[in-house]
């Protein structure tokens, strides 16, 4: 593990009986890097985070976080990380200040720095003037900012966020990501799992995981530039729903999805956009001229997780 590496996983595996939740996962995260952890439900994201937090012992392989081995030194790992779960984890019957005092004590923040750190957390969350408000009265976005403030009271060098913005409105999510990048700018290393593809764009790199295995890792630009199984075309269509049904078994069509009043169609090398247009016309569905478009991160993700499992792909 080099001096600039904050998180390292090598062959990290966790099995539950005959089920393997995480399968030989390799991951290296540099200090101050923001890495997005993307995958469908049940892909192994939360299990991986729990191992990296020292909460779950790996079945095999190893991981080192902030210089400590998660299998042999789990308590030391937990002292040097911050963690936010996908469920809101603060106490609704306590005030903002009381929650911060509780977590400050839990993390053994030095008494001499207690007041200053609590005030800094309040300012970061934008909760000045609401210190005495019961947490249950706060909107979802404010709660998540407060939870982040509590998670970093002890100034951990590594932060794990497990779907921290689930159920939070878009504007609040954007503010939350501003806080994440401010922390990364100060040298904090952050691994964040999310279902939101637009959030993945905010990350320095993205790790795609499916069925417990890493299927690809790279920057958003690198992943979008990957060569997929076919070419992506956009069709204007009078009835996108009917067109989607018509294309489900169409030869040469790998995938099709509705985007508003348009259809995005992934066409195999042996097929052609003209053939797709002709097929839709025969169904009485008028289309404009198909346009070749660049794939989004969502298109890349869907294509990669639908392929037969192979060795992880780095870009």
Secondary structure as UniProt FT lines:
FT   TURN            3..4
FT   STRAND          5..16
FT   TURN            17..18
FT   STRAND          19..30
FT   TURN            31..32
FT   STRAND          34..38
FT   TURN            41..42
FT   HELIX           45..52
FT   TURN            53..54
FT   STRAND          60..65
FT   TURN            66..67
FT   STRAND          68..69
FT   TURN            70..72
FT   HELIX           74..79
FT   STRAND          81..84
FT   TURN            92..93
FT   HELIX           96..106
FT   TURN            107..108
FT   HELIX           111..125
FT   TURN            128..129
FT   TURN            131..132
FT   HELIX           135..137
FT   HELIX           140..151
FT   TURN            152..154
FT   STRAND          158..162
FT   TURN            164..167
FT   HELIX           170..185
FT   TURN            186..187
FT   STRAND          189..194
FT   HELIX           197..200
FT   TURN            201..202
FT   STRAND          205..210
FT   TURN            211..212
FT   STRAND          213..218
FT   HELIX           220..224
FT   STRAND          230..237
FT   HELIX           240..247
FT   TURN            248..249
FT   TURN            251..252
FT   STRAND          253..259
FT   TURN            260..261
FT   STRAND          262..268
FT   TURN            269..270
FT   HELIX           273..282
FT   TURN            283..284
FT   STRAND          291..292
FT   HELIX           297..306
FT   STRAND          313..314
//
